[in-house]
Amino acid sequence: MSKLVPPHGSDEVMPLLLPEAERAAVLEHAKTLKQVPLRSREVSDVSMFAMGAYTPLEGFMGHDDWKGVCQDMKTSSGLFWPIPITCPVEQDVADSINEGDEVALVNPENGEIMAVMEVSEKYTIDKEFECQHVFRTTDMEHPGVQSVMNQGPVNLAGKVKALSEGEYAEKYGELFMRPAESRAEFLKRGWSQVAAFQTRNPMHRSHEFLAKLAVETLDGVFIHQVLGKLKPGDIPAEVRTKAIQAMIDNYFVPGTVIQAGYPIEMRYAGPREALLHAVIRQNFGCSHLIVGRDHAGVGDYYGPFDAQDIFDELWEGALITKPFKVDITFYCKKCDGMATAKTCPHDKSERVTISGTEQRRRLAAGEPIPPEFSRPEVVKILQEYYASLNS
């Protein structure tokens, strides 16, 4: 019997990608159906359904699940789920579809039919209600709020039969790891206690320190980076991958870290998104999620430890994967190394605060990155990338 945590709400991972032998016939059928264009968020969600990362969901949520998830973080069946997974469309599209219809879900950027969905329900929502509960704000400067407020007025719900995992598998090769594959790799290595480290940035010294703290107490670390759409100015996944691998190769004991990627699009929902990341990592077989300062946050919408504290509000049995909580990390000049407030007794004037935002600013400005901030092998790769932007 596997020692890994079970998938969320299920005995096994539930990928919604149809078996390869069935796809050609269903695709031909899909070409005859009403074509529903998806936004980038829903393209990402279909890819997550396809690989089983959203186990045990069978498709896009109906009204009762949407409301329960927003309000109480529960679907109508009582399943813990922290952020609604919905398929919004424009009014003219909704008017052309009846409940009970089958529709083809299409990526408008490349015309690919990604899935077939049987529409069980179409409904409107109170967008401000969703934003206030999920993002704790209705401020249109918040990118997640923008996404919800600008989406179509009608949600389509229904079970999804995925025909594709999107462009990610082909584009990223071995980096694209499905939950079934990560679980098999953990078992192969004899790991049962695994910490996931979520990142949308190259890893600097604070990130490295967080991962090493987890390696000290668990079997290994799963560095799991975002492959979906990011904010303008974020560093592309292929550059991040190379930089992270340079850090792993030079500063970690071999066999203690696995690097992979997954196709989620960030919602920047702070505490709620930390919970979603934990649900997803449970499906990937991770017992813990590393939650540091301002996990999945943006701007000043969330306190530095809100994403840690929200785990303490959950009811018994809501979630098996646990947070691996770490205090704010920094480089202490007097300690001559990385530390937290729990381990460093020195004055704040001795501390070098490290952040991805500051690292990107320095790189964009062509300013030097000190070794206290980031490893030289990592900096070299990032500097080459920024130099290419200006050439």
Secondary structure, DSSP 8 states (H G I E B T S, - for coil): ---S---TTSSS----B--HHHHHHHHHHHTTSEEEE--HHHHHHHHHHHHTTTTT--EE--HHHHHHHHHHSB-TT--B-SS---EEE-HHHHHT--TT-EEEEEETTTTEEEEEEEEEEEEE--HHHHHHHHHS---TTSHHHHHHHTS-SEEEEEEEEES--TTHHHHHGGGB--HHHHHHHHHHHT--SEEEEEESS---HHHHHHHHHHHHHSSEEEEEEE-S---TT---HHHHHHHHHHHHHHHS-TTSEEEEEE-------THHHHHHHHHHHHHHT-SEEEE-TTTT--TTSS-TTHHHHGGGG--TTS-SSEEEE---EEEETTTTEEEETTT--S-GGGEE---HHHHHHHHHHT----TTTS-HHHHHHHHHHHHHHH-
